Amino acid sequence: MVSQEQRRRQLAREKFLRQQERRTSARRKARTRNSVIAASLGVVIIAILALTTTDVLKGGDSKENAGAEVTPSASPTSKAPDPCEKPAEGKVPTTTWKKEPALTIDKSAKYTMKLATTCGDIDIDLKASAAPHTVNSFAFLAGKGYLDHSKCHRLTDAGIYVLQCGDPQGTGMGGPGYTIPDENLKDKSLKGGVYPAGTVAMANQYNAQTKEGRNTGGSQFFLVYQDSQLPADYTPFGTVSEAGMKVLKKIAAAGAQPADPTTGNTAPNATVVINKATVTKS
């Protein structure tokens, strides 16, 4: 006999998979449509288009939307007062890179990442030895100011409970221009198909139905504020501190907006902006 809770979780997972499939299909159609338009405009226009989009598209389609969203849309909730402050002044970065940065971190050392957000500081203990490529990438991106002034663009509160950040575009489709490999998928914390509260993990383009999209992490990541039923397909690379969990729960308590018809994102009602991200070796 399937319990009501099990059925609810099953429906949430099915919704998640359907949404991923729709997004993959939409991206495929968009690429096809763009190819036809480019061909009809001729070689000159194609060359111009290539120059204006080279930073984002170089390296193949797998890197076009590196780290696209993996979580389902949240159900609409009532508008709550914004518990956060106004963002610090500054511009959202637009720089991208052609390839993953060289591995320079000390895998035997301890690293922490601080997200100084408009809602409070979120400190994260990073798993350098278990996920060296991921931690090295965030150390690189933080050092370049890549995450500074970026919005956390997605909050889910139905079946899967996460806040998703790391896309300067704020659409869920952006990335740093390179991808990193999946890591640490057998972490001992991931038991029974659950990502426990406090987990910080990578978003990616993996489709569990087609088994395509491995090793497509970019800069987008999600912070789990309540135990969430998810398959072990998303690199767990950090754990939020106790104080950081209070900030996360404050953000979650404010609820999420209805899904955006263009991106499908359910943005948090709270104005969650990363004013500054830093990675420190201790």
Secondary structure, DSSP 8 states (H G I E B T S, - for coil): ---HHHHHHHHHHHHHHHHHHHHHHHHHHHHHHHHHHHHHH-HHHHHHHHHHHHHHHTT-GGGTTTT---S------------S----S--------SS-----S-TTS-EEEEEEETTEEEEEEE-TTTSHHHHHHHHHHHHTTTTTTEE--EEEESSSEEEEE--TTSSS----S--B----TT-TT-BTTEE-TTEEEE----BTTTTB-TT-B-S-EEEEEE-EE--S-S-EEEEE-HHHHHHHHHHHHT-B----TTT----BSS--EEEEEEEEE-
